Amino acid sequence: ILLWTIRNLPTVRERHQEARQAEDLNRQTQTDLSIYLTTWRTTVCHLTRGDYCLNIQIDSREKAKAIQKIIKEFDRQGVNHFVSKLYVGDYMNFDNPRLIIDRKQNLTELCGNVCQEHNRFRDEILRANEHGIEIIILCEHGKGIERLEDVIWWDNPRRTERYKDLHTGKWLQRETKALTGEKLYKILSTFQRKYGCQFLFCNKEETGSRIIELLGGEPVDGGRN
């Protein structure tokens, strides 16, 4: 045993040295992580509303070009934001994961969600419900649509289509079976009542401010809506 130890002494020393280096590296990593978290809490979280720091997580599936105005408003108000995939929805207050905003660019997209993509849309809300998450669907349609009841008067652009008359060669219009505003209103009302989600509306110019307000920032309109 003594002879084996003497012959392998360099190897034993090397292994011991490697073990010490690994311990030092692990200790340094933990120290670096602690410093990072402390810096993140005190420096990166720079927006303070009273004693509250607002940090908004943006889903990675949101297209950068489509949300330029939203990001600009976040920056204007000094709101910290970062991009990372969300379980459901598009925007979340990092300190309150139980409230999610799902952005819809207009009623046409929302109509497609509750019709052609009905099961997928419903299942996403159900997944949120299972984990105690409240979903707000924020539709930035504008054009006089300020609350759910206004959807009744929506004129679905897909309700009519152009076609060429084979006999005259003229282009004519005909009505399709696309959803009317009244039917869409009934479907959305059923979703609210049955699944506990909420449908809110705004103009594209105010989407960023509305997201900040809904996720815990200061009301931008006195909380009227």
C-alpha positions in Angstrom: 0.0 0.0 0.0 2.9 2.4 0.9 4.6 1.6 -2.4 1.4 2.2 -4.4 0.9 5.5 -2.6 4.5 6.7 -3.3 4.2 5.7 -7.0 0.8 7.4 -7.4 1.6 10.4 -5.2 1.5 12.9 -8.2 -1.9 11.5 -9.3 -3.3 11.8 -5.8 -2.0 15.3 -5.4 -3.5 16.3 -8.8 -6.9 14.9 -7.9 -6.9 16.6 -4.6 -5.9 19.9 -6.4 -8.7 19.4 -8.9 -11.2 18.8 -6.1 -10.2 22.0 -4.4 -10.4 23.9 -7.7 -13.9 22.6 -8.2 -15.0 23.7 -4.7 -13.5 27.1 -5.3 -15.3 27.4 -8.6 -18.6 26.4 -7.1 -18.1 28.9 -4.3 -17.3 31.6 -6.7 -20.3 30.8 -8.9 -22.6 31.0 -5.9 -21.0 34.4 -4.9 -21.4 35.7 -8.5 -25.1 34.6 -8.5 -25.8 36.3 -5.2 -24.2 39.5 -6.5 -26.2 39.3 -9.7 -29.5 38.8 -7.9 -28.7 41.7 -5.6 -27.8 44.0 -8.5 -30.9 42.9 -10.4 -33.2 43.7 -7.5 -31.6 47.1 -6.7 -30.4 48.4 -10.1 -32.3 46.7 -13.0 -35.6 47.0 -11.2 -35.3 50.8 -11.4 -39.0 51.7 -11.7 -40.5 52.4 -8.3 -44.1 53.3 -7.8 -44.1 54.1 -4.1 -42.2 51.1 -2.7 -43.2 48.9 -5.6 -40.9 47.9 -8.5 -42.7 47.0 -11.8 -41.1 44.5 -14.1 -42.9 43.3 -17.2 -42.1 40.0 -18.9 -43.0 39.8 -22.6 -43.6 36.5 -24.2 -40.9 35.6 -26.8 -43.6 34.8 -29.4 -44.5 38.5 -29.6 -43.2 39.9 -32.9 -40.7 42.8 -32.3 -42.2 44.9 -35.2 -45.7 44.6 -33.9 -45.0 45.8 -30.4 -42.6 48.7 -31.1 -45.1 51.3 -29.8 -45.6 49.2 -26.6 -41.9 48.9 -25.9 -41.5 52.7 -26.6 -44.2 53.4 -24.0 -42.5 51.1 -21.5 -39.2 52.9 -22.0 -40.9 56.3 -21.8 -42.4 55.5 -18.4 -39.2 53.8 -17.3 -40.7 50.4 -16.9 -38.3 47.5 -16.8 -39.1 44.8 -19.4 -37.5 41.6 -20.7 -38.4 38.9 -23.2 -38.9 35.3 -22.1 -41.5 32.6 -23.0 -44.7 32.7 -20.9 -46.8 29.7 -20.1 -49.9 31.5 -21.3 -50.6 35.0 -22.7 -48.2 37.8 -23.8 -47.5 40.1 -20.8 -47.0 39.5 -17.1 -45.9 41.5 -14.1 -42.9 39.4 -13.0 -43.9 39.9 -9.3 -47.5 38.8 -9.9 -47.6 35.7 -12.2 -51.3 35.2 -11.4 -52.3 37.9 -13.8 -51.6 37.7 -17.5 -52.5 39.9 -20.5 -53.1 38.3 -23.9 -52.9 41.0 -26.6 -55.1 40.8 -29.7 -54.4 43.3 -32.5 -58.1 43.6 -33.6 -61.5 42.0 -33.5 -60.7 40.0 -36.7 -57.9 38.2 -34.9 -60.1 37.7 -31.8 -62.9 36.4 -34.0 -60.6 33.8 -35.6 -59.5 32.7 -32.1 -63.0 32.0 -30.8 -64.1 30.4 -34.1 -61.5 28.6 -36.2 -59.1 28.2 -33.2 -61.8 27.8 -30.6 -60.4 24.7 -29.0 -56.9 26.0 -28.7 -58.1 29.4 -27.4 -60.4 27.7 -24.8 -57.7 25.2 -23.7 -55.2 28.1 -23.1 -57.7 29.8 -20.8 -58.5 26.4 -19.0 -54.7 25.8 -18.5 -54.5 29.3 -16.9 -57.5 28.5 -14.7 -55.9 25.2 -13.5 -52.9 27.2 -12.2 -54.9 30.0 -10.7 -54.0 32.5 -13.4 -56.4 35.3 -14.4 -56.3 36.2 -18.1 -57.2 39.6 -19.5 -57.6 39.6 -23.3 -56.7 43.2 -24.4 -57.9 43.9 -27.9 -56.4 47.0 -29.5 -59.1 47.3 -32.1 -60.0 51.0 -31.5 -62.5 52.5 -34.0 -65.1 53.1 -31.3 -64.8 49.7 -29.6 -64.3 50.7 -26.0 -66.1 47.9 -24.1 -67.5 44.5 -24.8 -71.0 45.8 -25.6 -69.6 47.8 -28.5 -68.7 44.6 -30.3 -72.4 44.2 -31.2 -72.0 47.0 -33.7 -68.8 45.7 -35.3 -69.0 45.3 -39.0 -66.9 42.2 -39.8 -65.0 42.9 -43.0 -65.2 39.2 -43.9 -69.0 39.4 -44.1 -68.8 40.2 -47.8 -66.6 39.0 -50.6 -66.0 40.0 -54.2 -66.6 37.6 -57.0 -66.6 37.7 -60.8 -69.9 37.1 -62.6 -69.1 34.5 -65.2 -71.9 35.8 -67.6 -71.2 39.5 -67.4 -67.5 39.5 -66.4 -68.3 42.1 -63.7 -67.1 42.1 -60.2 -69.9 41.8 -57.6 -70.3 41.5 -53.9 -72.1 38.8 -51.9 -72.6 38.0 -48.3 -70.7 35.3 -46.5 -71.4 33.2 -43.5 -68.7 35.0 -41.5 -69.6 35.9 -37.9 -71.6 39.1 -37.2 -70.7 41.5 -34.5 -73.7 40.5 -32.5 -72.8 36.8 -32.6 -69.2 37.5 -31.7 -70.5 39.5 -28.7 -72.5 36.6 -27.5 -69.5 34.2 -27.8 -67.2 36.5 -25.9 -69.8 37.0 -23.2 -70.1 33.3 -22.8 -66.3 33.0 -22.5 -66.3 35.6 -19.8 -69.1 34.0 -17.9 -68.0 30.3 -18.3 -64.2 30.6 -18.0 -63.7 33.7 -15.9 -61.5 35.6 -18.4 -62.0 39.3 -19.2 -62.2 41.2 -22.5 -61.0 44.8 -22.5 -60.4 47.2 -25.4 -58.2 50.1 -26.3 -56.6 52.0 -29.2 -53.2 50.9 -30.5 -51.7 54.2 -29.3 -52.6 53.4 -25.7 -51.8 49.7 -25.5 -48.5 50.2 -23.7 -50.1 52.4 -21.0 -53.0 50.1 -20.6 -50.7 47.1 -20.0 -48.8 49.0 -17.4 -52.0 50.1 -15.7 -53.6 46.6 -15.7 -50.4 44.9 -14.4 -50.1 47.1 -11.4 -48.9 50.5 -12.6 -50.6 53.9 -12.1 -53.9 54.4 -13.9 -53.5 56.4 -17.0 -57.2 57.4 -17.3 -58.3 57.5 -13.7 -59.4 53.8 -14.0 -62.5 54.6 -16.1 -62.2 51.4 -18.1 
